[in-house]
């Protein structure tokens, strides 16, 4: 009897212990999730915008963590890219290049120039904006919930209507641009002896070129815009059955795309037998339509042609796959082949030697090896091709390892400099930044990093890319009510207090996977996918092979916490408009997320 009683007690204890363990495993995660969610909700208020500290020791391999982080980024950056009068003109819908910030408070610097928005922009900024709009309207790639965090449906359609109206009006006034864009005045031009861009305080008019681009049109930026136009026109057509608003917009954006397809060759191709696309084309008469190649000539620059293997390749692919070559024999087959032959000598494979273990990693040689050079990966489906995925994963491995070895709290990308960083000839713009060991050109500056330096890392390894991006957000005064700022000095003592499309929205588009997956689907529908893959595979296959050395491990290295300067989490390290006064202090906040 005693034995049975003891067995009964033991069984009861086992049941109690089992029930207790179940309660523990059920309740603790709920408690931690509730605690975490409360902490995150503290950061929904725009005045408490320094959320990077929350993620200082986050598990970036965890899908929910990444989703929470991306939602916080979108919430912050939306106050830039979705804000009329800040990132784009409220009447024309066209982007402003950027916006000034108050150096003391981190708030938007309002008022007439030099305060307020920069009243000019370029096709590259439009490409980012139109790409973001395409992803928001398409929804499938990013998911409906995330799409709403980018733009509401009405916001997206209103912006697309304003943009296409502005582009149509400029094309009618100056058809010599052929539907492409010069550097332009976002609100229109004040004509006269003091010709200039209109300010927000003046009535808007038809778009016009900035003074330095009157009668000139750049190729590189317009290659980016051409593919964004391709994406958005196809996305709108896929939803045309949903109502007349979608159908009308689809037709108008298709007309923009067709205009570019028709005029790209006459404007940018330098002539029979050259295999050259103009970096900048000069237009003899902007009031004449862009159908006669003799109305265009190459602007003598260095380089004067887009034969690079970086972002300039986007125009080459647009002209090759979608351009109208009907005025050339055999639909321009020989000329199109010559473009790639001309480019081939620019593509080089080089080895980076890791000092820690003497391992050699094969990468594509960069110009400076600035992250900006990888823009094409954000636009087209290069990374779906195994050889190219390996090449560019290697490149991003070298990018992050270089920063770890040099104890740099971020990644190098061309950007405006903080006030006490000297960047030579271009008056405070640090273009020649990168990694000298794998660059073809001299790298001059290494004293500032920019958050968008992480965008190509995101494209090949999202967890690592987000970790590096967050490290740069964590540098003192790198977060504001309107999202990230331009750049920070590597020792965390100063920032470039401006907001620009290049250094902000590239990261947003990349963390949404870019337009590569979307355009991959569209190219398949148009029967162009095999042609794209054959072109770039053959191009890279001349210099690289799958047998080449590769980056070790399944994931790219993440930034060690000690890369940040010692004062990064102090209260004084945040702009006054971006401080979060918590009971236990902000340093405790990140610790509270560690189980």
N, C-alpha and C positions, 0 to 999 in steps of 0.2 A: 504493500500500500504506500509506504514511504517512497519507494522507488518510483511508483507511478506518479505520486504527487510531485516528486522532484523533476521527473520528465515533463510534467504538465507546466511546472514553473519555468523550466528551461525553454519549453516551446513558447510560453507566453512572453518570456524575455526576448526570444528571437523575433517574435511577431512585433513586439514593442520597438525593438531596435530597428527592424526592417521598416516599420511605419515611420519611425523617427528619421531614418536616412532618406526615405521618400520625401518627407516634409522638408528636410534640409535641402535636398536636390531641387525641390520645387520652389521653395520660398526664397532661398538665397539668390538664385538667378533673377527672380522677380524683384527682390529688394535691390539688387545691384542695377538691374535695368531701370527700375523706378528712380534710383539715386542718380544714375547716369543721365536719364532723360531730364530730370530736374536741373542738373548742371547744364545740359545743352540748352534748355529753354531759357536759362539766364542770358544766353548769347543771342536770342532772337531779337532782343531790343537793339535797335541800331546804335544806341549810345553805349552799348557794351559789346564792342565789336572785335576785341582781341581774342578770338577763339582759338588761336594757334596753340596756346598753352594747354588747352584741354587735351590736345593730341600729341603732346611732347613725347610721351612714351607709349603711344597707342600701338595696338597690334594691327599693322597695316595689311596683313594677310587675311584678316577677318572681313568678310564681305559687308557685314552690317556697319563696321567701323568706317569703311570706305564710303558707304552710302550716306552715313551721317555727315561725314566730312564734306563730301561733294555738295550735299544739300546746304551746308553752312557757307561754303564758298559761293554757291549760286545765289544764296540770300544776300551776301555781301556785294558780290560783283554786279548783281542786278541793279543795285543803286547807282551803278555806272552805266552798264550797257542798255538798260531799259529806261533810262531817265532822259526825257526830252530836255534840251537845253544844257545837258552835261556831256553826253556821248554823241548825240546827234541833234540836228536842227529840228525844232518842232514843226516847222512849215514844210521844208523840203524833204525831211526824212533822211537826209544824207549825213554821214558820220562827220564829226569833228575829229581831228587828229588826236586831241586830248583836252585836258582841262587843268588849270592851275590850282594849286593847293596853298593854303596858308601855312607857312613854314613853322609857325609856333603852335597852332591848334590842330593841324591836320584836316581842317574843314575846307570845303570848297571856297576858293577865293572868287567872290562874286564881283560884278562890276565891269566897266569897260576895259579893253586891252590895256596893259598886259594881263589883267585879271580875267576871269571868266574862261569860256571855252576857246580853244585855238580854232580860228575861223576857216581853216583849210583842212584838206584831207587828200587821200589818194585811193586808188583802186584796191590796194592791199587791205586797207581798213574796211572798205566796202565788202571785200571778199570775206573777211571775218564775220561781219554783220550779217551778210546774206547767208553764209554757211550756218550760223547760229539760228537764223530764222527758218532755214530749210529743216534743220533737225527738230525744231519746235513744232513745225507744221506736220512733218512726216510721222513723228511720235514713236514709230515702231522700234527704231534703234535705241533710243534713250528711255523708252517707257512713258506711258501717259502721265504718270505722277511727276517724273522729272521734267517732261516737256512743259508742264504747267509752271514749274519753277523758273523756266527760262523766259517764256512769254505766254500770256493767255492767248487764246485763238484770235480774239479781236485785236489785241495789241499787235500780233504778228501780221495779220492781214492789213491793218491800217498802215504799218510801216512799209510793207511791200507795195501797197498802193501809192504811197507818197514817193517812195524811191523810184518806181518805174515811171511815174509821171515826171519826175525831175529829169530822169535819164532821157525820156522821150523828148522833152522840151529842149534839152541841150543838143540832142541829135538833130532836131529840126533846125535849130539856130546855127549849128556848126557841124554839118554832116561830114566834114573832112576828118573828124575823129573816128568815124565809122562805128559809133556805138561804144567805143572804148573811152577810157577816162584819163585825162592828164591829172597832174596835181591840180586840184580845183578848189574854188572858194565855196564852202558848204552852203552858204546862204545866197550866193550870187556875187556879182562884181559891181562896185561903184566905178563907173567909167569916168574918163577925164584925165587931165594932166597928173593927178595924184591917184591913178588907178590902183584899187586895193580891194581886198575882200570886205564885204558888208559885215557889220557887227550885228549882234542879236538885237540891238536897239533900233536898227534900221529895217525898213520893209524889204522882205525877201524878193529876189528876182531870179531869172534864169541862171543856172550854173554857168560858170566860166573858169578858164584856167587861171592859176596863180601867175604872177608876173614872170616867174622864171620858167613857166611851162606854156607860155603863149605860143601856139603853133607847134607844139611838141607833145608826143605821147610815149610813155615808157612801156616797154614790153614785159618786164619781170612782174610788176604789180598786176598788169592786166591778164597775165596768164593765170594768176590766182583768182581774179574776178571772173574770168571766163568759165572756170570749172565750178565756181559757186553758182553762177547763172545757170549752168547746165543742171546742177543738182536741184535748185529751187524750181526751175521750170518743169522738170519731170515730176517733182513731188506735187506741185500744184495740179498738174494734169491728172495725176492719180486720184485726186480728190474732186475733180471737176464735176462729177455726178452729184456731189453733195449740195450744189446750189449755184446760182448765177454768179455770185461773188467769186467763188473759186474758179469757175469756168472762164470768167472775164480775165482774172489775174493770170491764169494759166496761159491764155492766148497772148497777153501782153508780154509776159516774161519769155515765152517761146519766140516772140518777135525780136526781143533783145538778143536772145541766143542766136537766132538765125542771122541777125545783123552782124554779129561778131564772126560767125562762121564764114559769111560772105566776104568780109573786109579784112580778115586777119592776114591773108597772104599778100594782097596788094600793099597793105600798110607796113608789115613787118618783114616780109621776105626780101632779102637784099638783091635778088635777081638771079637769072638762070645761071646755073653752074657754080654758084657761090656756096650753097649749103649753109647760108648765114641768116640768122634772124637778128634784126636790129635791136640793140639794147634800148635805144631811144630813136624814134622816127621823127623827122622834121616834115611838117605838112606845108606845102607851098601855098595853099589857099584853103582855110578851114571851112569856107562857105560852099565849096564844091564837094560833091559826093565822093565817097572813098572807094571808087571802083577802078581808078586808073593808077597803076603802079608807078607811072612816071611822075605822079604828084607827090611822091615821097622820096626822102633820101636819108641816109644814115648820119646821125649826129656823131661827129668825131670825138669819142670819149675813150677812156681806157678802163675796161674793154669796151669796144663799140658793138660787139655782137654777143648774143646769149648762147655761148657754147660751153657754159659751165655744167657741172654735174650736180648742182645744188637746186635752189628754188627756181632758177631760170628755166629748168627743164619742164616746168608746167606749161609754159607757152609752147615749147617745142612739141609736147604731146598733144596739146589742143590743136595746133596747126596741122600736125601729122594725122591725127585721128578724125578731126572734125572740120578742118579747113577746106575751102573750095579751091581745088587745084585744076579746075576745068580749063584754064588758059594755058596749061602746060601739057606736053605730050604724056600719054599714058597716065592721066590723072596725077601728074607730078611725081610718079614713083621714083624716078632717078633723083629728083631734087630732095625728096623726103629722105631717101637713103643717105644723100650727101650731108644732111643736117646731123645725122647720127655719126657718120664717119668723121665729121669735123669735131664733134664732141668727144670722140673716143680718146683722143690724145690727152684730154683734160682729166680723164678718170684714172686715178692711180691707187694702187694698193700699197699700204705702208704698214710696218710693224711697230707696235708700241711694246716696249719692254717693261714689265712690271718689276720695279726694284726689289720688291719683297721676295720674289721667287725666281726672277729672271725669265718668267714665262713670256713668250712673245704672242701678242694678240694682233691679228690682221684686221685693219680697218680701212675705210675709204679716206684718203688724204683730204683734209679740210682746207679751205681757203685760210681762215684763221682757226677753224674748228669751233666757231661760235655756234650755239644752239640754233640761232636764226637760220643757219644754212640748211637745216633739216626740215624746212617748212613743207616740202613736197610730201613728206611722210604723213602729214596731217590732212592732206587733201585727197590723194589717190591711193589705191590699194596695193602699194608696194609690199607691205608686210605680209600679204597673203602668199607671196612667192618665197619658198623655203630659203633659197640662196640669199635673197635680199633681207629676209628676216634675220639671218645669221650675220650678214655684213653690218646691219644697223644695230643689232643687239651688241655686237662687239664694240661698235662706236660708242654706244651709251655706257657700256661697261668702263671703257677708258675714260669717259667724261667724269663718271662718279668716283672712280678710283683715284684719278688725278687730284680731285678736291680733297679726298680723304688723306692722301699722302702729304699734300701741302697744307693740311689743316685749314682749308677754306670752307666757311659755313654756307656753301651754296655753289651754284654753277654759273659759268661765264656765258653771257649772251649780250649782243650789241644793244646798248641802251644809253640814255642820258646819264651823266655822272652826278653823284652827290657834289655839293658846292666846293668841297675841299679836295676833290679828286681831279687831277689835271689830265685831260684827254686830248691834248695837242691840237692838230690842225682844224678839226671840225667844231671847235668852240664848246667843248663840254659834252660832246657825243662820243662815247667809247665804242667805236666800231671794231677796232682791231684788238678784240679780246678772244681768248680761246686757249689752245694748248699747243705750244710751239713744237713739241716733239712730233706732232702729227699734222702740222700745218705747212702749206706751201709758201705762205707770206709771213713777214715778221709780225709777231704778236707784241704789241707795244704796252698794253695796260693790263694789270691784274689786281686792281685795288677795289673793284666793285662787282657785285653780283646782282642778278635780276631774277625775280620769281619765275619768269617764263623760261629761264634756262633749263627748267625741269620738264618742259612740255614734251621733248622727244623721248625722254626717259619714260614718261607716262605712256607713250604710245607703244613701247616695247615691253614695259613691265610696270603696270599701273601702281601696284603697292609701293614699289621703290620710288617711282616718280612722285607720288603724293607725299611720301616721307620727305624727299628733298625739297619739294615745294613748301611744305609746312615748316621746314627748318628755316627757309628764307623768310617766310611770313613771321617767324619768331624773332627775327632780328629787331632791335629797337626801332620803334616808329615805322614799321613796315606795314601795319594795318591801320585802316581808317574806316570811317563810317561808310565810305564809298569803295571799300575793298583795298586791295594791295596797292602800294605805290611803286614807282618806276624801278628803283634800284637802291641798294644799300652799300655803304663802305664795309669792307670785310671785317673790320674791327668793331663794327656796330656803333660808330660814333656819329654817323650822319646818313641822311637819305636824300635822294632826288625827289623833291616834293611836287611831283606832277603825276597825272594819270594819263596813260596812253593805251590805245587799242592793242598795239603790238605786244606790250609787256603785261597786259592783263587778260585779254580775251583769247590769245593763243592757248593759254593754260586751260581756260574754261572749255574751249573746243576740244583740246586734247584729252581732258579727263572724261569727256563724253565719247571718246574713241575717234574723234575727227570725222571727216566725211568719207574716209576711205571705204568703210563697209557699205555705206549708202551708195556711193558712186560705183562700187563693185557690182552691186545688184543692177544698177541702171545700165552699166556697160554690157552686162550679160543680156539684158532685155533688148539692147540696141545692136547686138551681135558684134560688139567691139572688144569684149573681154580678152579673147584669144590674141587679138592684134596688140593690145596693150601689154599683155604678159610676154608675148614673143619679143616685142621691142626692148623692154627693159631687161628681160632675162638674157637676151643676146648681148646687150650693151654691157651688163655687169659680168656676164659669163666670160668675156674676153680677159678680164683681170682677176676674177675671183672664182673659187670653186668650193663646193661643200666640204672638201677635204682639208680646207685651210684651218689653222688654229682658231679656237673659239674661246669665248669667255667661260670661266669655270662656274659650276653650280647652276641650279635651276633659276635662281633669282639674282638680280643685280644687287650689289651691296647698298645697304641703306646708310644714312648718315649717322655716325656715332653721336650721342648726346653732347659730348664734350667739345664738338666743333663750335658750338655757340659761345660767344664771349660771356664772361662771368656775370655781367650785369644785365643779361638779356631779359630776366624775369622781374627786375626791379620796377617799382611803380613808375619811376621817372623814365623808364624805357618805352612807355606808351604815350601817345599823344593825349592831351587832356580830354579830347572829345571821344577817346576810345578806351578809357580806363574802366575796369570792372572792380568795384569795391565789394569784396566778399568778406564774410565774417572771419574765415580762416586764412585769408590772403590768397593771392593768385597762385603762388607756388604750390600750395596745398591742393589746388584744383586739379593739376595734372596727376599728382600722387593719388588722388581719390579714385582715379580711373584704373589704377593697378590693383588687380585682385591678388 
